[in-house]
């Protein structure tokens, strides 16, 4: 029997079902990611066993990398506020305060409770800290006209923290390999913290401006085919990411910034702005199906049971204690309404970004029992997040919208 053909059959049926049934699914307390992961499990060793090949770390890294860059660009395109401190206050607090707080609090728990070395514990915190811009579509901005503070905060946080968790991933890797901070700390600050962030911001602006300038100049002479014009968004993503990585900057950050620049530049050209957003959203959803189904096929009962109590403890601390506490602390002056604060504290959805960072760490020397421990904690926490956040998203957002 040709399993490849059967895989195509199942995926085709999945696409048809979620497309034609989207009207019904949208009314159920189920996320699309939850459906995809169940399908993935059914295709794996505990289901029909149609997918038996497990992807290696490099393949998983490249696949999730592409999904994330498309998603963060999409988040950037939705950023519909002027670029000033007042309008981005919530985002600044989420990135500048909550993310480091989450990383190091989770690292302390992993060190003292699970017995991890400080390097491995910080690495685990950095892997699990970013909220996911891919799986959180139910709680993100619905369109560029959406002005809701909760949705804006979650969308901008998801677009930025997948990039800005990178310095902490490097920090964890360096500490894991070498416990003597004097050997690498100054280099980490200069290169991985200051230079890479600055390069990401500058390159994102430059590349986006250059693509827009070329687009406008050439379109005046002869208009591009309308179908092919959608690929301008994809070219912007790939150019911003690759050129930034070449100068040792953070490509995820550059792509998000490029999305913001494109959104601001085409602010008066609603048709072009919406066309790019619709194209990237469709591409993002297709890639999301691929990655989450693959994740479902990778889940194995024995290792998940072996690390079950550790995974559940980390998930509980992350979702129930650390994030809600962190949101409450940065909102002590009460500038956010209570419902908004509660839901920002709850919707710390983990997903594809964490898989990327895990695969990246595995490719950079994370190995042995520590690699197995971090891997299965990460996969289990993501699975728990897909289930609990997927089930709670619709009723909680309906409650929130009823309050506003």
Buried (B, 14 or more C-beta within 10 A) or exposed (E): EEBEEBBEEBBEEBEEEBEEEEEEBEEEEBBBBBBBBBBBBBBBBEBEEBBEEEBEBEEBBBBBBBBBBBBBBBBBBBBBBEEEEEEBBBBEBBBEBBBBBBBBBBBBBBBEEBEBBBBBBBBBBBBBBBBBBBBBBBBBBEEBEEEBBBBBBBBBBBBBBBBBBBBBBBBBBBBBEEEEBEEBEEEBEEBBBEBBBEBBBBBBBBBBBBBBEEBEEEEEEEEEEEEEBBBBBBEBBBBBBBBBBEBEBBBBBBBBBBBBBBBBBBEEEEEBBBBBBBBBBEBBBEBBBBBBBBBBBBBBEEBBEBBBEBBBBBBEBBBEEBBBBBBBEBBEEEEBBEBBBBBBBBBBBBBBBBBBBBBBBBBBEBEEEBBBBBBBBBBBBBBBBBBBBBBBBBEBBEEBEEEE
